[in-house]
Amino acid sequence: MLKKLISLIHHNQTILSAETAIRLSLCLTLITLLASTVQFSFAAKPASTNSPFGVLIADEYSNHEWNSTKILIHGIDVEIASPQTSDFANPFNGRDLTGWGYLNKNQEEIVFESFDGKNETTDGRFTGKDGIITVNPWDEVKGPHLITIWTRQEYPGDFSMTIEFRAGVNADSGIFLRGKQLQCRDYLVAGPYKELKNYKAQDWNKIEIVVKDNVARCTCNGEVLEEALTLPVTGPLGLEADRGLMEYRNIQIKTL
């Protein structure tokens, strides 16, 4: 990696004096120490018109937002990019129910029943494949009427979330945010938001949720469902199975 940086500098036809070479060595040592604790990739770029070279440490993953801090070492600008906050991984991989599970009570403790690598829950109420999580109608032979599938990951702090859903006629489901439920239904028939103008029956609709200071503002196709839904400090996400057929897709979560 150091050879790559030096070759980049030579490629830009920078002539290094002995003093500058020493400064370069100090900078590269600093960068190497930083890189030993954080996964970074490197790129060289001009830092300013007054310094012979600059170095930008850039994240090797594209899903992070970065703030950069420039420090001066012996007259040489070194720009260090640091992440604001890591984005949450999207909870549904589009292929199976990895990261999701049931919360089962076992005596005095709650046990997470994982469905990692599986396309269907043990009772058949939820399936995950082809980019869609499907909530299937209840079969009393297979399990309880009301049940919720949860993410293993918890979501503290401020974040925004979008999720698309398509409800069967009179379908009743729900989106749980840290244990607090937002009703997700065939709204014009099943309520509770029967006055929505933009809701599309038996078609895909988009819910947007913005959580700030543990308060969620929730909209459907731009119309307000809940202006200020108070949430706990942290907790997982959940999808409820109650009545009828419900489909979810394009679940996107991003820290703010």
C-alpha positions as CSV (number, residue, x, y, z in Angstrom):
1,M,0.0,0.0,0.0
2,L,2.9,2.4,0.8
3,K,4.5,1.5,-2.5
4,K,1.2,2.4,-4.2
5,L,1.1,5.9,-2.6
6,I,4.7,6.6,-3.5
7,S,4.1,5.5,-7.1
8,L,1.1,7.8,-7.2
9,I,3.2,10.7,-6.1
10,H,5.9,9.9,-8.6
11,H,3.2,9.6,-11.3
12,N,2.2,13.1,-10.5
13,Q,5.8,14.2,-11.1
14,T,6.3,15.5,-7.6
15,I,9.9,16.2,-6.7
16,L,10.6,15.4,-3.1
17,S,13.4,17.1,-1.2
18,A,15.1,15.2,1.7
19,E,13.0,17.2,4.2
20,T,9.8,16.5,2.4
21,A,10.6,12.8,2.2
22,I,11.0,12.7,5.9
23,R,7.6,14.5,6.3
24,L,6.1,12.0,3.9
25,S,7.5,9.1,5.9
26,L,5.9,10.5,9.1
27,C,2.5,10.9,7.4
28,L,2.6,7.4,6.0
29,T,3.5,6.1,9.4
30,L,0.5,7.9,10.9
31,I,-1.8,6.6,8.3
32,T,-0.5,3.0,8.8
33,L,-1.2,3.2,12.5
34,L,-4.8,4.5,11.8
35,A,-5.4,1.8,9.2
36,S,-4.3,-1.0,11.7
37,T,-7.5,-0.4,13.7
38,V,-10.0,0.5,11.0
39,Q,-10.7,-1.0,7.6
40,F,-9.7,1.6,5.1
41,S,-8.6,1.9,1.5
42,F,-6.3,4.6,0.4
43,A,-6.1,7.2,-2.4
44,A,-3.8,10.1,-2.9
45,K,-5.0,13.5,-4.1
46,P,-3.8,17.1,-4.0
47,A,-4.6,18.5,-0.5
48,S,-4.0,22.1,-1.2
49,T,-1.9,24.4,-3.5
50,N,0.5,25.0,-0.6
51,S,1.5,21.4,0.2
52,P,3.5,19.0,-2.0
53,F,0.9,16.2,-1.6
54,G,-2.2,15.2,0.3
55,V,-3.6,11.8,1.4
56,L,-7.3,11.0,1.7
57,I,-8.2,7.9,3.7
58,A,-11.5,6.7,2.2
59,D,-13.9,4.0,3.4
60,E,-13.8,0.8,1.3
61,Y,-17.5,0.4,1.8
62,S,-19.8,2.6,-0.2
63,N,-22.8,2.6,2.2
64,H,-21.2,5.0,4.7
65,E,-21.4,8.7,4.9
66,W,-18.2,10.5,5.8
67,N,-16.9,13.7,7.4
68,S,-13.3,14.6,6.7
69,T,-10.9,16.2,9.0
70,K,-7.7,17.8,7.7
71,I,-4.6,18.0,10.0
72,L,-1.3,19.6,9.3
73,I,1.9,17.7,9.9
74,H,5.1,19.6,9.3
75,G,3.4,21.7,6.6
76,I,1.8,18.7,4.9
77,D,-2.0,18.4,4.8
78,V,-3.3,15.0,5.8
79,E,-7.1,14.6,5.3
80,I,-8.6,11.8,7.4
81,A,-12.2,10.8,6.5
82,S,-14.2,9.4,9.4
83,P,-17.7,7.9,9.4
84,Q,-20.6,10.0,10.7
85,T,-22.6,6.9,11.8
86,S,-22.6,3.5,10.1
87,D,-25.8,2.9,8.2
88,F,-27.9,0.1,9.5
89,A,-27.9,-3.0,7.3
90,N,-31.2,-3.4,5.5
91,P,-33.1,-6.1,7.5
92,F,-34.3,-8.2,4.5
93,N,-31.8,-9.6,2.1
94,G,-34.5,-10.4,-0.5
95,R,-33.6,-14.1,-0.6
96,D,-34.6,-15.6,2.8
97,L,-35.5,-14.8,6.4
98,T,-31.9,-14.4,7.6
99,G,-31.8,-12.0,10.5
100,W,-35.5,-12.6,11.4
101,G,-37.1,-14.8,14.0
102,Y,-39.8,-15.4,16.5
103,L,-39.5,-14.4,20.2
104,N,-40.5,-17.4,22.1
105,K,-40.9,-17.5,25.9
106,N,-39.0,-20.4,27.5
107,Q,-39.8,-20.5,31.2
108,E,-38.6,-17.1,32.5
109,E,-36.6,-16.0,29.4
110,I,-37.3,-15.0,25.8
111,V,-35.5,-17.1,23.2
112,F,-34.9,-15.9,19.6
113,E,-36.0,-18.6,17.2
114,S,-33.8,-17.8,14.1
115,F,-34.9,-18.4,10.5
116,D,-31.5,-17.8,9.1
117,G,-31.2,-19.3,5.6
118,K,-34.8,-20.4,5.6
119,N,-37.5,-19.2,3.2
120,E,-40.4,-19.9,5.6
121,T,-41.2,-19.9,9.2
122,T,-42.0,-23.1,11.0
123,D,-45.7,-22.3,11.0
124,G,-45.8,-21.1,7.4
125,R,-47.1,-17.6,8.4
126,F,-44.1,-15.8,6.8
127,T,-42.2,-16.5,3.7
128,G,-39.2,-14.6,2.4
129,K,-38.0,-14.9,-1.2
130,D,-37.8,-13.1,-4.5
131,G,-37.5,-9.7,-2.8
132,I,-40.8,-10.0,-0.8
133,I,-41.7,-11.0,2.7
134,T,-45.2,-12.4,2.6
135,V,-47.6,-12.6,5.5
136,N,-49.8,-15.7,4.8
137,P,-53.3,-16.2,6.0
138,W,-53.7,-18.1,9.3
139,D,-54.0,-21.8,9.3
140,E,-55.3,-22.9,12.8
141,V,-53.7,-26.3,12.4
142,K,-50.2,-24.8,12.2
143,G,-50.0,-22.2,14.9
144,P,-51.5,-19.2,16.7
145,H,-53.6,-16.5,15.0
146,L,-51.6,-13.5,16.1
147,I,-47.8,-13.7,15.7
148,T,-45.0,-11.3,14.9
149,I,-41.6,-11.9,13.2
150,W,-38.8,-9.8,14.6
151,T,-35.4,-8.6,13.5
152,R,-32.4,-9.8,15.5
153,Q,-30.9,-6.4,15.3
154,E,-32.1,-3.5,17.3
155,Y,-32.5,0.1,16.0
156,P,-31.6,2.8,18.5
157,G,-31.1,6.5,17.8
158,D,-32.5,8.5,14.9
159,F,-33.2,6.8,11.6
160,S,-35.4,6.9,8.5
161,M,-37.1,3.9,7.1
162,T,-39.1,3.1,4.0
163,I,-41.1,0.0,3.3
164,E,-43.6,-0.9,0.6
165,F,-46.6,-3.0,1.2
166,R,-49.5,-4.6,-0.8
167,A,-52.5,-5.6,1.2
168,G,-55.1,-8.2,0.2
169,V,-58.8,-7.3,0.7
170,N,-59.4,-6.4,4.3
171,A,-55.9,-7.6,5.3
172,D,-54.7,-6.7,8.8
173,S,-51.0,-6.6,9.6
174,G,-48.7,-4.2,11.5
175,I,-45.2,-2.8,11.5
176,F,-43.5,-2.8,15.0
177,L,-41.0,-0.1,15.7
178,R,-39.1,-1.0,18.9
179,G,-42.2,-2.8,20.1
180,K,-44.7,0.0,19.2
181,Q,-47.2,-0.9,16.5
182,L,-48.0,1.1,13.4
183,Q,-51.1,-0.4,11.8
184,C,-50.6,-1.6,8.3
185,R,-53.8,-2.8,6.7
186,D,-56.0,-2.6,3.6
187,Y,-56.7,0.9,5.0
188,L,-59.9,2.0,3.2
189,V,-61.6,-1.2,4.3
190,A,-59.9,-2.3,7.5
191,G,-59.0,1.2,8.8
192,P,-57.9,2.9,10.9
193,Y,-56.9,5.4,8.2
194,K,-60.0,5.3,6.0
195,E,-59.7,8.9,4.7
196,L,-56.5,8.4,2.8
197,K,-56.6,9.8,-0.7
198,N,-53.5,8.3,-2.1
199,Y,-53.8,4.8,-0.9
200,K,-54.0,2.2,-3.7
201,A,-56.1,-0.8,-2.9
202,Q,-54.4,-4.2,-3.7
203,D,-51.4,-2.4,-5.1
204,W,-48.0,-1.3,-3.8
205,N,-48.0,1.6,-1.3
206,K,-45.0,3.2,0.4
207,I,-44.7,3.9,4.1
208,E,-42.0,6.4,5.2
209,I,-41.0,6.6,8.8
210,V,-38.6,9.2,10.3
211,V,-37.5,8.6,13.9
212,K,-36.0,11.6,15.8
213,D,-35.6,11.7,19.6
214,N,-37.6,8.5,20.0
215,V,-40.6,10.0,18.1
216,A,-41.7,8.6,14.8
217,R,-43.5,10.5,12.0
218,C,-45.2,8.0,9.7
219,T,-46.7,8.6,6.2
220,C,-48.3,6.5,3.5
221,N,-47.8,7.8,0.0
222,G,-47.1,11.2,1.5
223,E,-50.2,11.3,3.7
224,V,-49.7,11.4,7.5
225,L,-50.6,8.2,9.4
226,E,-49.0,9.2,12.7
227,E,-47.5,12.6,13.4
228,A,-45.8,11.7,16.6
229,L,-45.7,8.1,17.6
230,T,-43.7,7.8,20.8
231,L,-41.1,4.9,20.8
232,P,-38.9,3.3,23.4
233,V,-35.2,4.1,23.3
234,T,-34.3,1.0,21.3
235,G,-35.7,-2.3,20.1
236,P,-36.1,-4.5,17.0
237,L,-38.4,-4.1,14.0
238,G,-41.3,-6.5,13.6
239,L,-44.0,-7.5,11.1
240,E,-47.3,-8.8,12.4
241,A,-49.5,-11.6,11.0
242,D,-53.1,-11.1,11.8
243,R,-55.7,-11.4,9.0
244,G,-55.5,-12.0,5.3
245,L,-52.5,-11.7,2.9
246,M,-49.9,-8.9,3.2
247,E,-46.7,-8.5,1.2
248,Y,-43.7,-6.3,2.1
249,R,-40.7,-5.3,0.0
250,N,-37.9,-2.7,-0.4
251,I,-37.3,-2.3,3.3
252,Q,-34.6,0.4,3.6
253,I,-33.2,1.8,6.9
254,K,-30.7,4.6,7.3
255,T,-29.3,6.3,10.3
256,L,-29.7,10.1,10.6
